[in-house]
Amino acid sequence: MGQPIPTPPLPLKRLAMTLEDWLACLGDPDTLSLELSIFSDRKLHLLTAALLRRVWDRLPARHSQLAVEATEQFADGAISVDALAWVRSQAARESGETVWFGEESFNDYELINPCPCCSPCDAQAFRYECRVAKQGGVLDGVRRGTKDPALIAMSAALDTVRLENPDTAWNDVVARRWNWQSLFATVREVLGENEPDPNWSCWRTSDVLALACGIYEERAFDRLPILADALQDAGCDDENVLWHCRRPGGHARGCWVVDLAMGVA
């Protein structure tokens, strides 16, 4: 059995959002954004990606998928905020999606739709200047979004509901609640189910750490049952943790058990 790896305390204010918290935010995006803002930026970026990966094949375009991948890369520190903003701005420009915009200080929607002044323009130079001006405005709007990951995660949740349930997303009251509740499995997967057990520092052996890092880096969620065995060998008797590792499917990058096993927030 591997030896425990000393790690600093996890810098979390809270690791969980309850189903009641989530349902209370239905129809109240401002409250949802506020509720999410207590979590780390990394967790919020990974939640955004996990939500949008639920509708991967329904995203508007390949640019949209690239923006999700860039969000995950940024969460891991693999790309700069400028690179993230650029990729997201391309998704906004090419697909007309507003999910990546921060709080509006101007009409972002107009920036990602055809400019009225362009249709009658015959001069190529004028059209080019107009396009460049619009791109700059889109990039500014997206940059604001990179500074508010809670707002972007909220927008991603709304977009996911709409794309998963295009016919019943917000019309029928019963369907609306059911659709919203269905997202909670992904929210819980990333943000956690309860406060972290204080024994994690003892369970985080070299074997557990190596397994968790491999699962995270390679998206090898099929190895989670092996992680459960390693945690048991390390003395973990938390049934919630062990069941989470052994349950079939439903896992995403940012999985709360994998994160705790790696000692990251």
Number of C-alpha atoms within 10 A of each C-alpha: 10 15 13 17 17 11 13 9 12 12 11 14 10 14 21 20 18 15 14 9 13 19 16 12 17 15 14 10 15 11 16 22 19 14 16 20 17 14 21 18 18 19 25 27 25 27 31 28 25 26 26 23 17 18 17 18 12 14 19 17 15 14 19 25 22 16 22 26 17 24 28 23 16 18 20 13 11 12 14 13 16 12 14 22 25 20 21 31 30 20 25 29 18 16 17 19 21 22 22 27 26 21 14 12 8 10 11 20 14 14 21 21 15 12 13 9 10 15 9 8 11 9 9 10 10 13 17 12 11 15 16 12 12 20 19 14 19 27 23 17 25 28 21 17 21 22 13 19 26 26 26 25 27 26 20 21 25 20 21 25 23 17 19 15 14 12 11 16 21 18 10 11 11 10 15 17 15 14 19 21 17 11 18 18 13 20 24 20 21 27 26 21 19 14 11 17 11 9 12 20 17 16 25 27 23 17 19 28 24 15 21 26 17 16 19 17 10 10 14 16 23 14 15 22 17 16 25 23 16 22 25 15 16 21 14 19 14 12 10 11 18 19 12 20 24 17 11 12 10 12 21 22 22 27 27 26 24 26 20 21 22 23 20 17 18
